[in-house]
Amino acid sequence: MQLSIKSLSFATLFGLSAISTALLAETAAVEPPADAVMSEDVEGKVIVGWVEKGLILPEQTAVKVKVDSGALTSSMHAINLERFRRDGKRWVRYDVEVKDADTGEMTTLHFERPVYRQITVRGAGGEDYRPVVKMRMCIGNRIYEEQFSLRDRSDMTYPVLLGRRTIEHIGLIDVSSTFLLPLECPEQASEEERQRQQKLKEDPSLIDESQIDQPSDPEEEDDEQEGGEQESSKG
């Protein structure tokens, strides 16, 4: 009898050990691999708030930008649009009136850019045809060259809206937060952009007109209105 009890005890212990091993194996199977990374690190992308600060290069004025996945193409406030040709290429000059996000003072920025393409935007007032230009903007500590449609956004809360074309280059949106990225633009960014724009004026062969006459489907107007969501007091 004593021998059978020992055998039973051994069998019980062996069974418990087997169960424990199986549980450990199951737990290990659901744990992330050692080389797993958080979403903000995937492909160098970051998490941004639904409002951030940015610099429209080569200027040094910080502006508030709204990050909105409801819009496709990014949009920038622009007035006094004047289309013209330079060495046979289509250009547009325009003024961007913005409030300095740091000082609260109004300032006017002057730009000339080659027209990259044109889009049709459909809204409550009908269809609107807008030029699209490529501009470089610094957000956080990175520089992005993005497409911006130009329109008068004086009735909107934010002078710059970043749509899905831009968001996919930047990263993910935390819709509950604002001003997640300290604005730390590289010191040489403004001068490099001035030099780049000067080269475009001097050498028209550098201008990309491949999309300027390409048809595109109408895009829906962003419906942001003055006095919309309340942003955080931070920033």
Secondary structure, DSSP 8 states (H G I E B T S, - for coil): -HHHHHHHHHHHHHHHHHHHHHHHHHHHHHS--TT---GGGGGG-EEEESEEEEEETT---EEEEEE-TT-SSEEEE-EEEEEEEETTEEEEEEEEEEE-TTT--EEEEEEEEEEEEEEEEEETTEEEEEEEEEEEEEETTEEEEEEEEEE--TTSS-SEEE-HHHHHHHEEEETT----S-----TTHHHHHHHHHHHHHH-GGG---TTTT-----EE-----TT-S---S--
